[in-house]
Amino acid sequence: MVIQELDLEVRKSLSENLGLTSREAEIESRFILEHSLNVNHTYLIKNYDLVIEASKVKQIMNFVSDRISRKPLAYIFKEWKFYDLRLHLTPDVLIPRQDTELLVDLIINQHDEQGKIDILDLGTGSGAIGIALGNSFKNANVLLSDISLNATNIAKKNILRHKLKNVSVMQSDWFTKIPNKRFEVIVSNPPYIDEFDLHLKDEGLLYEPQEALISKQGGYADIIKIIKLSPKFLKPNGTLYIEHGYNQHEKINQLFLNNNFIKIKQNEDLNGIIRATSGKIKI
Ligand SMILES: C[S@@+](CC[C@H](N)C(=O)[O-])C[C@H]1O[C@@H](n2cnc3c(N)ncnc32)[C@H](O)[C@@H]1O
């Protein structure tokens, strides 16, 4: 079977069984073929008539069956790309989102990449944010933490995978076990979805760990803890960066103001929705 035939078969199967539009099926088929054959898009297009060995065809059709059971591709592949880094993943951790790359961009734009700074990534999951930062800020010390032991083990694997000597990980319930030191940057993409939010019923989210998504007090409980406690862990002029929900920016702006933060900035995600807030601690 050549790549083109396989591509058409995968698309057909995904459209018929998952009700994907032809564009959606085309994109998913591309992801599956690129991942399985370990090639990029250009290679795929240029080699449409290349014969694929039977064992590969079987692996690809197994991925398609898994996908038809509605499992997200990231959990099927056991890895996903974030900030151009391949990260190992299991259903114990959230699938890192492209929107979250915004936090990394903001930090890279605001701080000297050569700087010897201390960075803390709270609720690190797969390690996505902290690992991307550790990879960009080679002289920084980056500490990752998560309440979930499974998450910290996955983050550890990803640190080793990318050979980052400047990144370490520990288990902690927010700040409870964080060493008594101060950071230039604290960043977090915490759980922020209200337990009654209907988005939790969305197909993609059903497979992800609920404790990575849901927060009490209408989605604000964890964000409130982080904003209140961060000042004790920030160096003078240090900055806190938080990702939050599409309808939370006003309240979060107020929380930053109430907790001694200045120079508060709010930034839009790829869809033009305010999803990140940062602020500097008043000296
Ligand atoms: C939305 S996920 C973000 C994961 C990752 N940072 C990312 O952006 O892909 C939130 C993470 O916060 C962690 N978390 C939840 N409650 C926590 C707590 N009390 N202390 C520390 N981490 C917590 C979850 O285990 C989960 O990994």
The ligand as a Tripos MOL2 file, in Angstrom:
@<TRIPOS>MOLECULE
LIG
   27    29     1     0     0
SMALL
NO_CHARGES

@<TRIPOS>ATOM
      1 C1         -4.2070   22.6200   33.8370 C.3       1 LIG1
      2 S1         -3.0280   21.4240   34.3650 S.3       1 LIG1
      3 C2         -1.5610   22.1590   33.6620 C.3       1 LIG1
      4 C3         -0.4770   21.1850   33.3240 C.3       1 LIG1
      5 C4          0.7100   21.8350   32.5850 C.3       1 LIG1
      6 N1          1.2780   22.9260   33.3430 N.3       1 LIG1
      7 C5          0.2830   22.3480   31.2250 C.2       1 LIG1
      8 O1          0.1680   23.5700   31.0480 O.co2     1 LIG1
      9 O2          0.0550   21.5430   30.3280 O.co2     1 LIG1
     10 C6         -2.9400   21.7840   36.0830 C.3       1 LIG1
     11 C7         -1.9080   20.9930   36.8770 C.3       1 LIG1
     12 O3         -1.9910   21.4320   38.2470 O.3       1 LIG1
     13 C8         -1.7940   20.3220   39.0850 C.3       1 LIG1
     14 N2         -2.3890   20.6080   40.4060 N.ar      1 LIG1
     15 C9         -3.6900   20.5430   40.7920 C.ar      1 LIG1
     16 N3         -3.8290   20.8500   42.0820 N.ar      1 LIG1
     17 C10        -2.5760   21.1160   42.5320 C.ar      1 LIG1
     18 C11        -2.0630   21.4940   43.8060 C.ar      1 LIG1
     19 N4         -2.8770   21.6300   44.8690 N.pl3     1 LIG1
     20 N5         -0.7450   21.6960   43.9180 N.ar      1 LIG1
     21 C12         0.0810   21.5480   42.8450 C.ar      1 LIG1
     22 N6         -0.3350   21.1820   41.6200 N.ar      1 LIG1
     23 C13        -1.6570   20.9730   41.4750 C.ar      1 LIG1
     24 C14        -2.4780   19.1730   38.3560 C.3       1 LIG1
     25 O4         -1.9980   17.9270   38.8280 O.3       1 LIG1
     26 C15        -2.1250   19.4870   36.8970 C.3       1 LIG1
     27 O5         -0.9490   18.8240   36.5170 O.3       1 LIG1
@<TRIPOS>BOND
     1     1     2 1
     2     2     3 1
     3     2    10 1
     4     3     4 1
     5     4     5 1
     6     5     6 1
     7     5     7 1
     8     7     8 2
     9     7     9 1
    10    10    11 1
    11    11    12 1
    12    11    26 1
    13    12    13 1
    14    13    14 1
    15    13    24 1
    16    14    15 ar
    17    14    23 ar
    18    15    16 ar
    19    16    17 ar
    20    17    18 ar
    21    17    23 ar
    22    18    19 1
    23    18    20 ar
    24    20    21 ar
    25    21    22 ar
    26    22    23 ar
    27    24    25 1
    28    24    26 1
    29    26    27 1
@<TRIPOS>SUBSTRUCTURE
     1 LIG1         1 GROUP 0 **** ****
